[in-house]
Amino acid sequence: MRKPNPDMSALPATATEKSVNRRSFLRTSAVLTTGLAALAASLKPLMEMEDFPTAERFLQKYYKEMTPDDMAKVLKRISTEVEQQYGLRPHVRDYKPMDGVEFVYCLNLTRCIGCRKCVHACVAENNQSRTPEIQYIRVLKMPHGSLDIEKAEHNYDAEQVPEKGFFYMPVQCQQCKNPPCVKVCPVHATWQETDGITVIDYDWCIGCRYCEAACPYWARRFNFTKPAIPKERLNPEMSYLGNRPRRQGVMEKCHFCIQRTRQGKYPACLEVCPAGARKFGNVLDPNSEVSYILRTKRVFIQLKEEMGTSPRFFYYFDV
Amino acid sequence: MLTVTFAGLAAAFLTNPSALPRKQNISLVDTNFLDRATARRSYADLVAANEDLSDFDCYACHEKGKPPQLRFDTNQNLIVPKEHPDIVMHHGSHERNNNCYNCHNESNLELFQTKDKRELKLSDSVPLCGSCHGPTYRDWEAGVHGRTSGYWNRSLGAIDRKRCVNCHNPHSPKFPGRKPAPGPHPLRVTTPDVAHAETQP
């Protein structure tokens, strides 16, 4: 039976004589079953996927190439999706930048008391995920007489703020004139608008997080999981580039409350600030508050000025 | 053997008996922290809301035409009469403004008086504060000091500018501290308090 074959001595005799025998059958079926099981296991997340992209969303055009008709369809789709998910009919619009407007934010470090109300007003206004928590504003606590961000603390939990000997510095997207996050985006899902707001198209973002790494201000946030927003806290006033609910796997960040500011209103963080430390307006208007501040106040920093990002967010002092 | 293990694993993945139930408890911040109300309510607010103004009826107790006498202790600090228990005098970093009649009009308690002898109504207190705090008053007029809400674009809507006494207690104007809203949860870990360690002697 095991007569050696002079031509194919290296091969086992069985393989050459029989195409299927017990051993090879078992081996093949083992490999096959394992493979199928692995395939099934790897496809499992697909079965759990709740928002499988519809053909409509999949074929959606790039934001800057959309005609008003395309945009109307997209807004209708978003509205339906939100209604299905939250049982609430939102008011979704696509607000365009105004002519002759460049937004600038000024924050008075003398007045900020570090109460973090801006953080939570922002979360409420912009439909950020509550679990896991996504917040656009980070309030840094630093000792008086220094500006060492390495030594800043943002987890402070005092009985009462402001604490003696410390000042507070809220940091959010600085809406740079020369934004590093825009440069690194491989799919042009983030760009700077004419009014100075750097926006993200959540339908175009692929979630590579390059922008998060590029931002020197830690201003960008990533949706690692599906955002959880309670129905009763959803803000129905939404905008395409602003606060419409995000999906898992996309970036988001402060957009100066685009849905408010492009309608002429103040951002939510400004209105809630109990100390009046936040000022916002059109820097091209010489009568605006921000122009007055930049003209007359001791505007001492653009944060990390040496990075050459040229922020539109200024920190200043009274006196 | 391996086949059975993998098949078992595959079955486990598909049925997922140990899957954790999706977290439903969404942590929500106290709505107090979302409140846009000002730190205090001014006399003008009470008038506008048509509320009880009996606390401002000076001549229910005081006698007309007879200015109340001020009393000072040995350190020249004003003794606030016990009839005004809500008043804590702490105006000025060294309690320098400790005379009621620097602001109140002694001949008519229902009016204010500025240093340059202008008489102002109780609801019109901003120029009174401005008569001493010039630079702050100038900032306030430009919309730079104090709270604002409404519209940055005046052609689309009006700006709502809060007054001095919406935030500052006129008798003790330093803005009071408060409990901060909760910090970021995912990062709330016990880290060494570097900032504290630095400044402690």
Interface residues (C-beta under 8 A of the other chain):
Chain A: S29 A30 T33 T34 L36 A37 A38 A40 A41 K44 M98 I113 G114 C115 R116 K117 V119 H120 A121 V123 A124 R130 T131 P132 E133 Q135 R138 K141 M142 P143 K151 A152 E153 H154 N155 Y156 D157 A158 E159 Q160 V161 P162 G165 F166 A228 I229 P230 R233 T261 Q263 G264 K265 Y266 L270 E271 V272 C273 P274 A275 G276 K279 F280 G281 N282 S288 E289 Y292 I293 K297 D318
Chain B: L2 T3 F6 A7 L9 A10 F13 L14 N16 K23 N25 I26 S27 L28 V29 F33 L34 D35 R36 T38 A39 D139 A142 G143 V144 H145 G146 R147 T148 S149 G150 Y151 W152 N153 S155 L156 G157 K162 C167 F175 G177 R178 K179 P180 A181 P182 G183 P184 H185 P186 L187 R188 V189 T191 D193 V194 A195 E198 T199
